[in-house]
Amino acid sequence: MTETAHPSQTALAAVRRRLIPFLFLLYVVADLDRVNVGFAAHEMNRDLGLSAAVYGLGSGIFFVSDTLFEIPAT
């Protein structure tokens, strides 16, 4: 006699199989975005004529908005 899976177990299996790899990919892309901003800072500051204070303010705003929008995503 075969035992059928409970619907919640089936749903969790589907989430693991389909959603988790996609969310991991999004996490990697978001991390690369943050890293690239740091690498580009030197040339960007020189080309745009930004001071360290202005760059710090922009980075802070980016961090705060990233944090605020990350909370609903969890």
Distance bins in CASP14 RR format, pairs under 12 A and 6 or more apart:
PFRMAT RR
TARGET T0000
AUTHOR 0000-0000-0000
RMODE 2
METHOD distances of the structure
MODEL  1
3 9 0 0 0 0 0 1 0 0 0 0 0
4 10 0 0 0 0 1 0 0 0 0 0 0
5 11 0 0 0 0 1 0 0 0 0 0 0
5 12 0 0 0 0 1 0 0 0 0 0 0
5 13 1 0 0 1 0 0 0 0 0 0 0
5 14 0 0 0 0 0 1 0 0 0 0 0
6 12 0 0 0 0 1 0 0 0 0 0 0
6 13 0 0 0 0 0 1 0 0 0 0 0
7 13 0 0 0 0 0 1 0 0 0 0 0
7 14 0 0 0 0 0 1 0 0 0 0 0
8 14 0 0 0 0 0 1 0 0 0 0 0
8 15 0 0 0 0 0 1 0 0 0 0 0
9 15 0 0 0 0 0 1 0 0 0 0 0
9 16 0 0 0 0 0 1 0 0 0 0 0
10 16 0 0 0 0 0 1 0 0 0 0 0
10 17 0 0 0 0 0 1 0 0 0 0 0
11 17 0 0 0 0 0 1 0 0 0 0 0
11 18 0 0 0 0 0 1 0 0 0 0 0
11 19 0 0 0 0 0 1 0 0 0 0 0
12 18 0 0 0 0 0 1 0 0 0 0 0
12 19 0 0 0 0 0 1 0 0 0 0 0
12 20 0 0 0 0 0 1 0 0 0 0 0
13 19 0 0 0 0 0 1 0 0 0 0 0
13 20 0 0 0 0 0 1 0 0 0 0 0
14 20 0 0 0 0 0 1 0 0 0 0 0
15 21 0 0 0 0 0 1 0 0 0 0 0
15 22 0 0 0 0 0 1 0 0 0 0 0
15 23 0 0 0 0 1 0 0 0 0 0 0
16 22 0 0 0 0 0 1 0 0 0 0 0
16 23 0 0 0 0 0 1 0 0 0 0 0
16 24 0 0 0 0 0 1 0 0 0 0 0
18 24 0 0 0 0 0 1 0 0 0 0 0
18 25 0 0 0 0 0 1 0 0 0 0 0
19 25 0 0 0 0 0 1 0 0 0 0 0
19 26 0 0 0 0 0 1 0 0 0 0 0
20 26 0 0 0 0 0 1 0 0 0 0 0
20 27 0 0 0 0 0 1 0 0 0 0 0
21 27 0 0 0 0 0 1 0 0 0 0 0
21 28 0 0 0 0 0 1 0 0 0 0 0
22 28 0 0 0 0 0 1 0 0 0 0 0
22 29 0 0 0 0 0 1 0 0 0 0 0
23 29 0 0 0 0 0 1 0 0 0 0 0
23 30 0 0 0 0 0 1 0 0 0 0 0
23 73 0 0 0 0 1 0 0 0 0 0 0
23 74 0 0 0 0 0 1 0 0 0 0 0
24 30 0 0 0 0 0 1 0 0 0 0 0
24 31 0 0 0 0 0 1 0 0 0 0 0
25 31 0 0 0 0 0 1 0 0 0 0 0
25 32 0 0 0 0 0 1 0 0 0 0 0
26 32 0 0 0 0 0 1 0 0 0 0 0
26 33 0 0 0 0 0 1 0 0 0 0 0
26 70 0 0 0 0 0 1 0 0 0 0 0
26 73 0 0 0 0 1 0 0 0 0 0 0
27 33 0 0 0 0 0 1 0 0 0 0 0
27 34 0 0 0 0 0 1 0 0 0 0 0
27 70 0 0 0 0 0 1 0 0 0 0 0
27 73 0 0 0 0 0 1 0 0 0 0 0
27 74 0 0 0 0 0 1 0 0 0 0 0
28 34 0 0 0 0 0 1 0 0 0 0 0
28 35 0 0 0 0 0 1 0 0 0 0 0
29 35 0 0 0 0 0 1 0 0 0 0 0
29 36 0 0 0 0 0 1 0 0 0 0 0
30 36 0 0 0 0 0 1 0 0 0 0 0
30 37 0 0 0 0 0 1 0 0 0 0 0
30 62 0 0 0 0 0 1 0 0 0 0 0
30 66 1 0 0 1 0 0 0 0 0 0 0
30 67 0 0 0 0 0 1 0 0 0 0 0
30 69 0 0 0 0 0 1 0 0 0 0 0
30 70 0 0 0 0 1 0 0 0 0 0 0
30 73 0 0 0 0 1 0 0 0 0 0 0
31 37 0 0 0 0 0 1 0 0 0 0 0
31 38 0 0 0 0 0 1 0 0 0 0 0
31 66 0 0 0 0 0 1 0 0 0 0 0
31 70 0 0 0 0 0 1 0 0 0 0 0
32 38 0 0 0 0 0 1 0 0 0 0 0
32 39 0 0 0 0 0 1 0 0 0 0 0
33 39 0 0 0 0 0 1 0 0 0 0 0
33 40 0 0 0 0 0 1 0 0 0 0 0
33 62 0 0 0 0 1 0 0 0 0 0 0
33 66 0 0 0 0 1 0 0 0 0 0 0
34 40 0 0 0 0 0 1 0 0 0 0 0
34 41 0 0 0 0 0 1 0 0 0 0 0
34 59 0 0 0 0 1 0 0 0 0 0 0
34 60 0 0 0 0 0 1 0 0 0 0 0
34 62 0 0 0 0 1 0 0 0 0 0 0
34 63 0 0 0 0 1 0 0 0 0 0 0
34 66 1 0 0 1 0 0 0 0 0 0 0
34 67 0 0 0 0 0 1 0 0 0 0 0
34 70 0 0 0 0 0 1 0 0 0 0 0
35 41 0 0 0 0 0 1 0 0 0 0 0
36 43 0 0 0 0 0 1 0 0 0 0 0
36 44 0 0 0 0 0 1 0 0 0 0 0
36 62 0 0 0 0 0 1 0 0 0 0 0
37 43 0 0 0 0 0 1 0 0 0 0 0
37 44 0 0 0 0 1 0 0 0 0 0 0
37 45 0 0 0 0 0 1 0 0 0 0 0
37 55 0 0 0 0 1 0 0 0 0 0 0
37 56 0 0 0 0 0 1 0 0 0 0 0
37 58 0 0 0 0 1 0 0 0 0 0 0
37 59 1 0 0 1 0 0 0 0 0 0 0
37 60 0 0 0 0 0 1 0 0 0 0 0
37 61 0 0 0 0 0 1 0 0 0 0 0
37 62 1 0 0 1 0 0 0 0 0 0 0
37 63 0 0 0 0 1 0 0 0 0 0 0
37 66 0 0 0 0 0 1 0 0 0 0 0
38 44 0 0 0 0 1 0 0 0 0 0 0
38 45 0 0 0 0 0 1 0 0 0 0 0
38 55 0 0 0 0 1 0 0 0 0 0 0
38 56 0 0 0 0 0 1 0 0 0 0 0
38 58 0 0 0 0 0 1 0 0 0 0 0
38 59 0 0 0 0 1 0 0 0 0 0 0
38 62 0 0 0 0 0 1 0 0 0 0 0
38 63 0 0 0 0 0 1 0 0 0 0 0
40 46 0 0 0 0 0 1 0 0 0 0 0
40 47 0 0 0 0 1 0 0 0 0 0 0
40 48 0 0 0 0 0 1 0 0 0 0 0
40 50 0 0 0 0 0 1 0 0 0 0 0
40 55 0 0 0 0 0 1 0 0 0 0 0
40 59 0 0 0 0 0 1 0 0 0 0 0
41 47 0 0 0 0 0 1 0 0 0 0 0
41 48 0 0 0 0 0 1 0 0 0 0 0
41 49 0 0 0 0 0 1 0 0 0 0 0
41 50 0 0 0 0 1 0 0 0 0 0 0
41 52 0 0 0 0 1 0 0 0 0 0 0
41 54 0 0 0 0 0 1 0 0 0 0 0
41 55 1 0 0 1 0 0 0 0 0 0 0
41 56 0 0 0 0 1 0 0 0 0 0 0
41 58 0 0 0 0 0 1 0 0 0 0 0
41 59 1 0 0 1 0 0 0 0 0 0 0
41 62 0 0 0 0 0 1 0 0 0 0 0
42 48 0 0 0 0 0 1 0 0 0 0 0
42 49 0 0 0 0 0 1 0 0 0 0 0
42 50 0 0 0 0 0 1 0 0 0 0 0
42 52 0 0 0 0 0 1 0 0 0 0 0
42 55 0 0 0 0 1 0 0 0 0 0 0
43 49 0 0 0 0 0 1 0 0 0 0 0
43 50 0 0 0 0 0 1 0 0 0 0 0
43 55 0 0 0 0 0 1 0 0 0 0 0
44 50 1 0 0 1 0 0 0 0 0 0 0
44 54 0 0 0 0 0 1 0 0 0 0 0
44 55 1 0 0 1 0 0 0 0 0 0 0
44 56 0 0 0 0 0 1 0 0 0 0 0
44 58 0 0 0 0 0 1 0 0 0 0 0
44 59 0 0 0 0 0 1 0 0 0 0 0
45 51 1 0 0 1 0 0 0 0 0 0 0
45 52 1 0 0 1 0 0 0 0 0 0 0
45 53 0 0 0 0 0 1 0 0 0 0 0
45 54 0 0 0 0 1 0 0 0 0 0 0
45 55 1 0 1 0 0 0 0 0 0 0 0
45 56 0 0 0 0 1 0 0 0 0 0 0
45 58 0 0 0 0 0 1 0 0 0 0 0
45 59 0 0 0 0 0 1 0 0 0 0 0
46 52 0 0 0 0 0 1 0 0 0 0 0
46 55 0 0 0 0 0 1 0 0 0 0 0
47 55 0 0 0 0 0 1 0 0 0 0 0
48 54 0 0 0 0 1 0 0 0 0 0 0
48 55 0 0 0 0 1 0 0 0 0 0 0
48 58 0 0 0 0 0 1 0 0 0 0 0
49 55 0 0 0 0 1 0 0 0 0 0 0
50 56 0 0 0 0 1 0 0 0 0 0 0
50 57 0 0 0 0 1 0 0 0 0 0 0
50 58 0 0 0 0 1 0 0 0 0 0 0
50 59 0 0 0 0 0 1 0 0 0 0 0
51 57 0 0 0 0 1 0 0 0 0 0 0
51 58 0 0 0 0 0 1 0 0 0 0 0
52 58 0 0 0 0 0 1 0 0 0 0 0
52 59 0 0 0 0 0 1 0 0 0 0 0
53 59 0 0 0 0 0 1 0 0 0 0 0
53 60 0 0 0 0 0 1 0 0 0 0 0
54 60 0 0 0 0 0 1 0 0 0 0 0
54 61 0 0 0 0 0 1 0 0 0 0 0
55 61 0 0 0 0 0 1 0 0 0 0 0
55 62 0 0 0 0 0 1 0 0 0 0 0
56 62 0 0 0 0 1 0 0 0 0 0 0
56 63 0 0 0 0 1 0 0 0 0 0 0
56 64 0 0 0 0 0 1 0 0 0 0 0
57 63 0 0 0 0 0 1 0 0 0 0 0
57 64 0 0 0 0 0 1 0 0 0 0 0
58 64 0 0 0 0 1 0 0 0 0 0 0
58 65 0 0 0 0 1 0 0 0 0 0 0
58 66 0 0 0 0 0 1 0 0 0 0 0
59 65 0 0 0 0 0 1 0 0 0 0 0
59 66 0 0 0 0 0 1 0 0 0 0 0
60 66 0 0 0 0 1 0 0 0 0 0 0
60 67 0 0 0 0 1 0 0 0 0 0 0
60 68 0 0 0 0 0 1 0 0 0 0 0
61 67 0 0 0 0 0 1 0 0 0 0 0
61 68 0 0 0 0 0 1 0 0 0 0 0
62 68 0 0 0 0 0 1 0 0 0 0 0
62 69 0 0 0 0 0 1 0 0 0 0 0
63 69 0 0 0 0 0 1 0 0 0 0 0
63 70 0 0 0 0 0 1 0 0 0 0 0
64 70 0 0 0 0 0 1 0 0 0 0 0
64 71 0 0 0 0 0 1 0 0 0 0 0
65 71 0 0 0 0 0 1 0 0 0 0 0
66 73 0 0 0 0 0 1 0 0 0 0 0
67 73 0 0 0 0 0 1 0 0 0 0 0
67 74 0 0 0 0 0 1 0 0 0 0 0
END
